[in-house]
Amino acid sequence: MPHWSSLVRAHPQRSSSNSSIMSDRNSSEGGPSVDQVPPEKPKRPSPASSSDFPDGGRHAWLTVLGAWFCLFSSYGFISSAGVYQDYYETQLLSQYSPSTISWIPALQLFTLSALSPFVGAFFDSYGPRIPVAVGSFLVILGLMTQSLSTQYYQLILSQAICAGLGMGMIFHSSINAVATWFKRRRGLAMGLASSGSGVGGVILPIMFDRLVGQIGFPWTVRTIGFVLLPLQLVAIFTVQSRLEHQPKRFHIMELLHPFRDLTFDLNAAACFFGTLGLLLPFNYMKVAAASAGVSPNLLPYILPILNSTSIIGRIVPLWAGDHLGVFNMATIFVFLGAILVLALWVPGAGSSGAVIAFTVLYGLPLGYFVATIAALVAKISDIREIGVRVGATFFVNAVAGLVGSPLAGLLIGVGNWSSGPEEFRGLQIFCGLAILVSALLFGLTRVYTGGWSVTKRV
């Protein structure tokens, strides 16, 4: 009996025909045709699957490192606003009221946050490298021009607008980039990146207080700029996105699209009131502590103490949120912030011990809130829309940041609380009530998303 291979050699046309028939049959049955169908390119996994996210690796952790530097240079500077507020009130802009002066850091925070939708849309199309590079340049340029400023309008242009624009670019681009690499460990990764702003909030105020009396305001600000320059050079080359970004046309109406989602609306409202209240101590904690009789030797370290404990709040609760639910942790920690303000800062406003205790403890909810906003939005969003949705949330926060500090400044010394430590009573009550509303809204978002079960991870 002849071997089958000899039959194939004897009837090549039949063999070819059979191969063609089998190939057609495989095609009709959905199977691959090895001879005629070229190998398909591997498809990118759906963003809904956790297997898409490496949750680690060299590129992922280098992005976290670059984001750490970006947050050191952006929110780390914002966290130092109190030393500038104090210096402007007593030295450079002593002819202006505290509320008027507070427009400088308020506009800076507004610029940083309001830029988010546009940076987010650019990020979705092109990735983070260009905005991180341009933003780094604007941050350094803003600080150098701030060092030359002697007038109110000059500080508005240099610190609030120029540096604020740069900080917005580097902050939003880097934090969005981190979100593309992590899912199961997203809270931990964002917490580690956000700890850069806490470390910046410790180092930069101490630098300012120590240097301004020795080398003056101009060279102090320049020195801070020279510290940030190498950090941002590293960030430009380390912050990268996992996604393959494709340019697409941007329509301003796209910013309204996320607000069609009720879950997004509830979360955005909670973030609005959180920004309105939780960030106020950054601007007024130092002057309120001085009014409470805190030792002049300890006074320069009030903001660094607040920011140092915020480092714990930026990392540990976000890591716990990966296991217990980000909205569960948001509700708990923001509510803790309201309790600390209303039950400790308000009744203890005249006690230096109570003020110091409040400063130490308040860093936990404050740090958590600042670090968790992007993680909360990512939890309820398609990762492919992370830029626009985080941007829309931060734009809402920008409005709160713009009006919160000046409005709170108007409440200083009003009514029966006109002098001494109690002159901050109106500001403190406003702060506490805004935080309480934020906690209630986070709780409502959690219930709407995951139901009433207290054991459910949401």
Residue, then its C-alpha position, 0 to 999 in steps of 0.5 A: m500500500p503506497h505511503w500517503s506522502s507519495l499520493v500527495r506528490a502524485h496528485p499535487q493539484r488535489s492536495s492543493s485543492n484539499s488544502s483550499i477546501m479545508s481552509d474555506r471550511n475553517s473560515s466558514e466555521g470561524g477557525p483560523s486559516v494558517d496558509q491564507v490568513p495573516p496573523e492578527k496583531p494582539k488586541r489591547p484588552s478591554p479597559a474593564s478588565s483588571s488584567d489590562f493593568p500591569d499594577g507594577g513593573r519598571h515603567a509603572w514605578l518610574t511613572v510614580l517617581g516622576a509623578w512624585f516629583c510633579l506633586f512635590s513641585s505643584y501641590g507641595f508649593i500650594s501646601s506652603a501657601g500659609v508662609y507666603q500669606d503670613y509674609y505678604e501680610t506682615q512684610l511685602l503687602s502689609q497695606y492689603s487686608p488678609s482677604t485681599i492677599s488670600w486671592i493670590p493663593a486662591l487664584q493659584l489653586f484655581t488656575l491649577s485646578a481649572l486647567s484640568p479639563f483641557v490638560g485631561a483632553f490633551f492627555d487623552s489625545y497625546g499623553p503626558r510628556i508635552p504638558v509635563a515639559v511645558g508645565s515644568f518650564l512655566v513653573i520655573l519661569g513663574l517662580m523666577t518672576q515671582s522673585l522679582s515681584t514687589q506689587y500685588y498685580q505682579l504676584i498675581l501674574s507670576q505666582a497665581i497665573c504663570a506658576g499656577l498654569g505650570m503646576g496644573m499641567i504637571f499635576h494633572s498629566s502625571i496623576n492621570a498617567v499613574a492611573t493608566w498603569f494601576k487598578r488593583r493597587r491604584g490607591l497605593a500608587m496614587g498615595l505614594a505619588s501624592s506623598g510628594s506634595g506632603v514632603g514638599g509641604v514639609i520642606l518648602p515652608i521650612m526653606f522659606d522661613r529659614l532663608v527669607g530672613q538671611i538672603g531676602f525674599p527674591w533669592t529665597v524664591r529663586t532658591i526654591g526654583f533651583v530646587l524644583l528644576p532638577l526634579q522636573l527634568v527627571a519627571i519629563f523623562t519618567v512620566q509616561s502613559r500605558l495607553e496608545h493615545q490617538p489625536k482626536r478633536f476636542h469640543i468644549m461640550e465634551l466637558l459636560h458629558p460626564f455630568r450626565d452620570l448621577t454617580f459622577d455628579l454626586n462625587a463632584a459635589a462631594c469634592f466641591f465641598g471638600t475643597l471648600g473646607l478642607l484646604l482652608p488651614f493651608n492658608y490660615m493655620k499659621v496666623a491662627a496658631a500665632s493668635a492662639g499663643v503658639s510659641p514663636n519657636l514652634l510657629p514656623y513648623i506649624l505647616p510642616i507638621l500639618n504636611s508631615t502627618s498628611i503624608i500618612g494620610r496620603i498613603v495608608p488610607l489609599w492603600a486601605g481603600d484598595h482592600l476596603g473600598v475607596f468610597n468607604m474610606a472617603t466617607i470615614f476620613v472626610f467625616l473625621g476631618a469635620i469632627l476635628v474642626l468642629a470638636l477640637w479646633v473651634p472650642g480649642a482655638g485659644s489653647s496652643g496645646a489644642v491647636i498643635a493637637f489639631t494640626v497633627l491630627y488634621g493632616l490625616p483627613l487633609g492628606y487623604f482628601v487631596a490624594t484620593i480625588a483622582a482615585l475616586v473618579a477612576k473608580i467610577s470611570d472608563i480608563r479611556e476617559i480618565g483625563v476628561r472626567v478627572g478634569a471635569t471634577f477638578f474644574v468643579n474644585a477650582v471654583a471652590g478653591l477660588v471662592g473658599s479662601p477669600l470668603a473665609g477671610l471675610l469671616i475673620g473678626v466678624g460679629n462677636w468674634s472680633s479679636g484674639p483667637e476667637e476672631f477665627r471662629g467664623l472661618q472655623i465654623f465655615c470650614g467644619l460645616a463645608i467638610l461635614v456636607s462633603a462627608l455626607l455627599f461621599g456617603l450618599t455616593r457610596v450608598y447610590t453606588g453600592g447599596w446600604s450594606v456596610t460590609k460591601r467594598v465600594 
